[in-house]
Amino acid sequence: MRADELRVRLDRRPFEPIRLHISSGQTVDIKHPEMAFVTRSLVVVGVTAADSKVADYAIHYNLLHIVKIEPLNSEKPKRRRSKRK
């Protein structure tokens, strides 16, 4: 993953929460753009407890290990079928 690709996703307005897939199989959710800091080779993600607005700690991920980005709300709601008479 290139830094500018991730930066484009974080700069979108309105922001759409994203999920990063790491080569280890781990996933990282970024619900607010302010919770991620991108450098040339790393993304630093702040991790919060529950609904806190202040990060409890940060984790550094090498951009080379990010294999996929997807919208966090990628699950489409099920459509209700209307009853036919």
TAGIGI-V269840 format. One line per field, one symbol per residue. ss: DSSP state (H for helix, E for strand, C for the rest). A space follows every 50 residues. Layout:
ss->???
This chain:
ss->CCHHHHHHHHHCCCCCCEEEEECCCCEEEECCHHHEEECCCEEEEEECCC CCCCCCEEEEEEHHHEEEEEECCCCCCCCCCCCCC
